[in-house]
């Protein structure tokens, strides 16, 4: 082998190494976590700050890498063809194609990309200086390539991708949440499942309105101002709720919100004589909100004001129910038990569950891992009435979407208590 052949072989090896570097850089750059890069940039990492800037021009960076990668691949293949032709004649072209294909695929594509995928975040940070050099050398060529691509897409009536950076989409975030804690066992797995449910609940706040979590007026415990004050005080102290509405005529005349603390303070001032109390005078003005108000906005209102309960009305001003801070928190943390009320997930092992008709389908799906259709009705009773196209009598058994449902108690036109059997035997409790 002469000196010229050795030089050519050395150049081919260098070009293969350059190709591997380009391939690994492309994989690391595209697979790096945007959240990781932004966090490191805010911590003062200069490489992360530069990488974040390059991410804003992702289309150009990828084009520059591809231009460089294809340039070295083509050059390496041309050199190998020339060398093998001198060794084997015209058949050297075939040998060069086979050998270079194997070398490029194994050592310049699969191997570097596999290594980059093992730690794309750190790999992208280490390769940031190389990316900067590539953009400085091939950036103008990449812009020209992108311009040709956009022009070609325009000929076929296809719009190019938006130039602005949309950030992490909700679907991407949900996908990351689903991967959280995967592979954990035992208590760690249960903790990860609960964390995933809470994270999904935080995202759900943007898609829900007050109507989705409020307590309907038929279930609201309120104080009737026309009744004797002593009876109202006894009723207030016997309730697990911290605040109750005070109204007349079943909500048509809303006077305010009463709390046990305010009543006890007024009762002390009155010398313990409940008959002397004027509850309307100590009631605090209520917060009134529309049933279509976004849940996140309502949560912010609760944070900025001393109110922890709001009266919900429709567009005609008719009282529809109440919503509390606790109702909104349950979207994130799950069911919060009141006095004497069982947690749904604690009933999971019993197989067939007795459930109130006003329990929301969303809570059943969340706590028990069921799959009841939440787009048809808000509550279990509403789902049964809608599917049955009427109000079934006590004792009737139905099978809806595989769930065996039996009517246990009914009050007038309201389904008050039902038993539900999930499709496949006992439910497994907390679900991911």
HELIX and SHEET records of a PDB file:
HELIX    1   1 UNK A    3  UNK A   31  1                                  29    
HELIX    2   2 UNK A   34  UNK A   42  1                                   9    
HELIX    3   3 UNK A   46  UNK A   55  1                                  10    
HELIX    4   4 UNK A   58  UNK A   88  1                                  31    
HELIX    5   5 UNK A   89  UNK A   91  5                                   3    
HELIX    6   6 UNK A   92  UNK A  105  1                                  14    
HELIX    7   7 UNK A  106  UNK A  110  3                                   5    
HELIX    8   8 UNK A  111  UNK A  118  1                                   8    
HELIX    9   9 UNK A  120  UNK A  126  1                                   7    
HELIX   10  10 UNK A  128  UNK A  155  1                                  28    
HELIX   11  11 UNK A  170  UNK A  179  1                                  10    
HELIX   12  12 UNK A  187  UNK A  204  1                                  18    
HELIX   13  13 UNK A  205  UNK A  207  5                                   3    
HELIX   14  14 UNK A  210  UNK A  212  5                                   3    
HELIX   15  15 UNK A  217  UNK A  219  5                                   3    
HELIX   16  16 UNK A  229  UNK A  238  1                                  10    
HELIX   17  17 UNK A  249  UNK A  251  5                                   3    
HELIX   18  18 UNK A  260  UNK A  269  1                                  10    
HELIX   19  19 UNK A  274  UNK A  276  5                                   3    
HELIX   20  20 UNK A  279  UNK A  282  1                                   4    
HELIX   21  21 UNK A  295  UNK A  304  1                                  10    
HELIX   22  22 UNK A  325  UNK A  333  1                                   9    
HELIX   23  23 UNK A  344  UNK A  350  5                                   7    
HELIX   24  24 UNK A  361  UNK A  368  1                                   8    
HELIX   25  25 UNK A  380  UNK A  388  1                                   9    
SHEET    1   A 4 UNK A 215  UNK A 216  0                                        
SHEET    2   A 4 UNK A 319  UNK A 324 -1                                        
SHEET    3   A 4 UNK A 309  UNK A 313 -1                                        
SHEET    4   A 4 UNK A 287  UNK A 290  1                                        
SHEET    1   B 3 UNK A 222  UNK A 224  0                                        
SHEET    2   B 3 UNK A 243  UNK A 248  1                                        
SHEET    3   B 3 UNK A 253  UNK A 259 -1                                        
SHEET    1   C 4 UNK A 352  UNK A 356  0                                        
SHEET    2   C 4 UNK A 414  UNK A 421 -1                                        
SHEET    3   C 4 UNK A 403  UNK A 411 -1                                        
SHEET    4   C 4 UNK A 397  UNK A 400 -1                                        
END                                                                             
